Amino acid sequence: MGTASHVVRAEPRGNAPVPLSVLDLAVVGTGHTAGDALRTTVALARATEQRGYQRYWVAEHHSMPGIASSSPAVVLAHLAAHTERIRLGSGGVMLPNHAPLVVAEQFGTLEALAPGRVDLGLGRAPGTDGATAAALRRTDRLDQGADDFPRQLAELTRLLDDDLPAGHPLAGVHAVPGPVQGRAAGGVQSAARPPLWLLGSSGFSARLAGTLGLPFSFAHHFSAANTLPALDLYRSSFRPSAVLDKPYAMIGVSALAADDKAEARRQVMTGVLSMIRLRTGRPGLVPSPEEAAAHEFSPMEREFADGWLANVVHGTPDEVRAGLDALVGRTGADELMVTTTVHGPTARLRSYQLIADAYDMPAAPDAAAPVGRAA
């Protein structure tokens, strides 16, 4: 695998303190379809590529009507055909839901489609409820998947590198596309394959990522109280590896910029109401701003909304820039991955453009035609 400077580390654009990236759940709002959401994903990937965002990751969630990103590899293949430069990745693939060989072959295929542009972010949570997780795994032993994560990760890594040792139960199995093809053709084994990231919202993956010397992405956007302890654990556990010589921590942050503070608040409440419904067992499409404004919040819902909003950076572009700068200052994050959950595409696209403007991130000319290779 290549060095971290080639596949992980990046330089910030414009006046941003660290590189900025995008986490997309392909949210589906009321009055819209999954097709609408996925077309917005393509438009947003192209727009953020043009403004110098570093990565575009899609998340794996299941059995949630308001999210269309249940199959990250499928979405990423489509994005590879419509972008040129931006890194594409999973934020993440929930490894216990899948056989490691399947993941290795899916991401080997993505690497063949978009050489040098693919990240493989891995999580150990199911990304759904227990019944759906059981349906995905065809087992009722849901504890086994999370507890078995280090073994699954080791197996996946060996499959990606095609170095299963003699005596391993899977010896002789090859992930294709993969390094075995280069050797079969008499060529030198390629050093390029998707770099692994570990994702987490607690200390387990933080410690594992540090021990293995892997980059780590923390879900600050829904586990803010654990951010600093997890990052401290990652950094204290870190051991240099062939991938990284020092820790590299990215954090996910919910952010929304609008032309004025009132509009930002109006838009962000759609995501708040959607989260309340999800947390109370009523998942659905993301409500419209009008529906959110008309909703009568119970005292318990109001308390949840206030706590949730405390960790959503929203407001005018200058206010969002100040909030993101402060977050980098508090956490020492090496990269920020911005996620924006609102009802419709216009507010999302506008927010990412305004954030780029706030940091004077240079605009690149639009590609003449969508292609699948890095520029």
C-alpha positions in Angstrom: 0.0 0.0 0.0 1.2 3.5 -0.7 2.3 6.0 1.8 -0.1 8.2 3.8 0.9 11.3 1.9 -0.4 9.8 -1.3 -3.7 8.2 -0.1 -4.7 9.8 3.2 -3.2 13.2 4.0 -4.3 16.3 2.0 -3.7 20.0 2.0 -6.6 22.4 2.9 -7.9 24.6 0.1 -8.3 28.4 0.3 -8.3 29.6 3.9 -9.8 26.4 5.4 -7.8 25.3 8.5 -7.9 21.6 7.3 -9.2 19.9 4.2 -13.0 19.8 4.0 -14.9 16.7 2.8 -18.5 15.6 2.4 -20.6 12.8 4.0 -23.8 12.1 2.0 -26.7 9.9 3.2 -28.7 10.6 0.0 -31.6 11.9 2.1 -35.1 11.6 0.7 -37.5 14.4 1.6 -41.3 14.4 1.5 -42.5 14.9 -2.0 -39.3 13.4 -3.5 -38.2 10.0 -4.6 -35.1 7.9 -4.1 -34.3 8.7 -7.7 -34.4 12.4 -6.9 -32.2 11.9 -3.9 -29.6 10.0 -5.9 -29.6 12.6 -8.7 -28.9 15.2 -6.0 -26.0 13.1 -4.8 -24.5 13.2 -8.3 -25.0 17.0 -8.5 -23.6 17.5 -5.1 -20.5 15.4 -5.8 -19.8 17.3 -9.0 -20.4 20.7 -7.3 -18.1 19.9 -4.3 -15.4 18.5 -6.5 -15.4 21.8 -8.4 -14.9 23.7 -5.1 -12.0 21.6 -3.9 -13.6 19.4 -1.3 -11.3 16.5 -0.6 -13.5 13.4 -0.3 -17.1 12.4 -1.0 -18.3 9.5 1.1 -21.6 7.8 1.2 -23.1 6.0 4.3 -24.6 2.6 4.6 -28.0 2.6 6.3 -30.9 0.1 5.9 -34.7 0.0 6.3 -34.8 3.8 6.7 -37.3 5.5 4.3 -35.5 8.9 4.4 -32.1 7.5 3.3 -31.3 6.1 -0.2 -27.7 5.1 0.4 -28.2 1.4 1.4 -25.7 0.2 -1.2 -22.5 2.4 -1.0 -20.6 0.5 -3.6 -23.4 0.9 -6.2 -23.7 4.6 -5.5 -19.9 5.1 -5.6 -19.6 3.3 -9.0 -22.2 5.8 -10.4 -20.3 8.7 -8.9 -17.0 7.5 -10.3 -18.6 7.9 -13.8 -19.7 11.4 -13.1 -16.6 12.9 -11.3 -12.9 13.3 -12.2 -10.8 14.2 -9.2 -12.6 14.0 -5.8 -11.9 11.0 -3.7 -14.8 8.6 -3.3 -15.4 6.4 -0.4 -17.7 4.7 2.1 -18.6 6.4 5.3 -18.9 3.6 5.9 -19.4 0.0 4.9 -20.7 -1.8 7.9 -18.4 -4.8 7.8 -20.4 -7.2 10.0 -23.2 -7.0 7.4 -21.0 -8.4 4.7 -18.6 -11.2 3.8 -15.1 -9.7 3.7 -14.6 -11.2 0.2 -17.6 -9.4 -1.1 -16.3 -6.1 0.2 -12.8 -6.7 -1.2 -14.3 -7.4 -4.7 -16.7 -4.5 -4.6 -13.9 -2.0 -3.7 -11.4 -3.7 -6.0 -14.0 -3.0 -8.8 -14.3 0.6 -7.7 -10.5 1.0 -7.7 -10.4 -0.3 -11.2 -13.1 2.2 -12.2 -11.5 5.2 -10.5 -7.8 4.4 -9.9 -6.3 6.1 -7.0 -9.5 7.8 -5.9 -11.2 5.2 -3.6 -11.4 5.1 0.2 -12.7 2.1 2.1 -14.2 3.3 5.4 -15.4 0.6 7.7 -17.7 0.5 10.7 -18.7 -2.3 13.0 -22.3 -1.1 13.8 -25.2 -2.5 11.7 -26.4 0.8 10.5 -30.0 -0.3 11.2 -32.3 -2.0 13.7 -31.8 -5.5 15.0 -34.4 -7.2 12.8 -32.9 -5.7 9.7 -29.4 -6.5 10.8 -30.5 -10.1 11.2 -32.0 -10.1 7.7 -28.8 -8.8 6.3 -26.6 -11.3 8.1 -29.0 -14.3 7.9 -28.4 -15.0 11.6 -29.8 -14.0 15.0 -26.3 -13.8 16.5 -26.0 -10.0 16.2 -23.4 -9.8 18.9 -21.0 -12.0 17.0 -20.6 -9.5 14.1 -19.4 -6.6 16.3 -17.2 -8.8 18.5 -15.7 -10.5 15.5 -14.8 -7.2 13.8 -11.0 -7.4 14.3 -10.9 -10.9 12.7 -13.1 -9.7 9.8 -10.9 -6.7 9.3 -7.8 -8.8 9.2 -9.4 -11.1 6.7 -10.5 -8.2 4.5 -7.0 -6.7 4.6 -5.4 -9.9 3.5 -7.9 -10.4 0.7 -7.2 -6.8 -0.5 -3.5 -7.5 -0.5 -3.9 -11.1 -1.8 -1.6 -12.5 0.9 -3.6 -15.1 2.7 -1.0 -17.4 4.2 -0.7 -21.2 3.6 -2.9 -23.0 6.1 -5.5 -20.2 6.2 -9.0 -21.5 5.7 -9.3 -19.3 2.7 -5.9 -19.9 1.2 -6.2 -20.0 -2.6 -9.1 -17.6 -2.6 -8.5 -14.3 -4.5 -10.4 -11.1 -4.5 -10.9 -10.1 -8.2 -10.3 -7.4 -9.4 -7.1 -7.5 -7.3 -3.4 -8.1 -7.2 -3.7 -11.7 -8.4 -4.4 -10.4 -11.9 -1.1 -8.5 -12.1 0.8 -11.6 -11.1 -1.1 -13.8 -13.5 -0.1 -11.4 -16.3 3.5 -11.6 -15.3 3.6 -8.0 -14.1 4.6 -6.5 -10.9 2.0 -6.5 -8.2 0.4 -3.0 -8.0 0.9 -1.1 -4.8 -2.4 0.7 -5.3 -5.5 -0.5 -3.5 -8.2 1.4 -1.5 -6.8 2.7 1.7 -8.7 1.5 4.8 -10.2 3.9 7.3 -11.9 2.8 10.6 -15.0 4.7 11.6 -16.5 4.9 15.0 -18.6 6.7 17.6 -16.9 5.3 20.7 -13.6 4.1 21.9 -13.5 0.6 20.3 -12.6 1.6 16.8 -10.5 4.5 18.0 -8.2 2.2 19.9 -8.1 -0.4 17.1 -7.3 2.2 14.4 -4.5 3.6 16.6 -3.1 0.1 17.3 -3.1 -0.7 13.6 -1.8 2.6 12.5 -4.8 3.4 10.3 -6.6 6.7 9.7 -9.7 7.2 12.0 -13.0 9.0 11.3 -15.1 9.9 14.3 -18.9 10.5 14.1 -18.9 13.8 16.0 -22.2 14.7 14.3 -24.2 12.2 16.4 -21.8 11.4 19.3 -20.3 14.7 20.2 -19.8 13.9 23.9 -17.4 11.1 23.0 -15.4 13.1 20.4 -12.5 14.2 22.6 -12.1 11.0 24.6 -12.1 8.9 21.4 -9.6 11.1 19.7 -7.3 11.1 22.8 -7.6 7.3 22.8 -6.8 7.1 19.1 -3.7 9.3 19.4 -2.4 7.6 22.6 -2.9 4.1 21.1 -1.3 5.0 17.7 1.5 2.9 16.4 3.3 3.9 13.1 2.6 1.6 10.2 3.2 1.3 6.5 0.1 3.5 6.1 0.8 6.3 8.5 3.7 7.6 10.4 1.5 9.7 12.7 -2.2 9.8 13.6 -4.7 11.2 11.1 -8.1 12.0 12.5 -11.1 13.2 10.6 -14.4 14.1 12.3 -17.9 14.2 10.9 -19.8 17.4 11.6 -23.3 18.5 10.8 -23.3 21.9 9.3 -25.6 24.1 7.2 -24.9 27.6 5.9 -27.6 29.8 4.4 -27.8 33.4 3.3 -29.3 34.5 6.6 -29.6 33.0 10.1 -33.4 32.6 10.0 -33.2 30.6 6.8 -30.5 28.4 8.2 -32.6 27.7 11.3 -35.7 27.0 9.1 -33.8 24.4 7.1 -31.9 22.7 9.9 -35.1 22.0 11.8 -36.2 19.6 9.1 -33.2 17.3 10.0 -34.0 17.8 13.7 -37.6 16.6 13.3 -36.5 13.7 11.2 -34.0 12.6 13.8 -36.6 12.9 16.6 -38.9 10.6 14.6 -36.1 8.1 14.0 -35.1 8.1 17.7 -38.7 7.4 18.7 -39.2 4.5 16.3 -41.0 6.5 13.6 -38.5 6.8 10.7 -39.8 8.4 7.6 -39.0 10.8 4.8 -37.3 14.1 5.8 -40.1 16.6 6.5 -40.4 19.9 4.6 -39.5 23.2 6.3 -43.2 24.0 6.4 -44.0 20.7 8.2 -41.1 21.2 10.7 -42.3 24.8 11.4 -45.8 23.7 12.0 -44.8 20.8 14.3 -45.7 21.2 18.0 -42.7 19.9 19.9 -43.4 18.2 23.2 -41.2 19.2 26.1 -39.2 16.0 25.6 -38.8 16.7 21.9 -37.8 20.3 22.6 -35.1 19.1 25.0 -33.8 16.7 22.4 -33.9 19.4 19.7 -32.0 21.9 21.8 -29.3 19.3 22.6 -29.1 18.2 19.0 -28.8 21.7 17.6 -26.0 22.5 20.0 -23.8 20.3 17.9 -25.1 21.4 14.4 -23.0 24.3 13.1 -25.5 26.5 11.3 -26.1 30.1 10.4 -24.6 32.6 8.0 -21.4 31.6 6.1 -19.3 33.6 8.5 -21.0 31.9 11.5 -20.5 28.5 10.1 -16.8 29.2 9.3 -16.3 30.4 12.9 -18.0 27.3 14.2 -15.9 24.9 12.1 -12.7 26.8 13.0 -13.6 26.4 16.7 -14.2 22.7 16.3 -10.8 22.2 14.7 -9.3 24.2 17.5 -11.0 22.1 20.2 -10.3 18.7 18.6 -7.1 19.1 16.6 -8.8 17.3 13.7 -6.8 16.8 10.6 -9.9 16.9 8.3 -13.6 17.8 8.6 -16.3 15.8 6.9 -19.4 17.9 6.6 -22.8 16.3 6.5 -26.0 18.3 5.8 -29.4 16.7 6.5 -32.2 18.9 5.1 -35.4 18.4 3.1 -34.5 19.4 -0.5 -31.5 19.6 -2.8 -31.4 23.4 -3.1 -30.5 24.1 0.5 -27.9 21.4 0.6 -26.1 22.5 -2.6 -26.3 26.1 -1.5 -24.8 25.3 1.9 -21.7 23.6 0.5 -21.1 26.5 -1.9 -21.5 29.1 0.8 -19.0 27.2 3.1 -16.5 27.0 0.2 -17.0 30.8 -0.4 -16.5 31.5 3.3 -13.1 29.9 3.1 -12.2 31.3 -0.4 -11.9 27.8 -1.8 -11.2 28.3 -5.5 -13.7 27.2 -8.0 -12.5 24.8 -10.7 -14.0 24.7 -14.2 -16.7 22.1 -14.7 -15.6 19.0 -16.5 -16.4 18.9 -20.2 -17.7 15.3 -19.8 -18.0 12.9 -16.9 -15.3 10.3 -16.8 -14.3 7.6 -14.3 -10.6 8.2 -13.9 -8.7 10.6 -11.7 -7.4 13.7 -13.5 
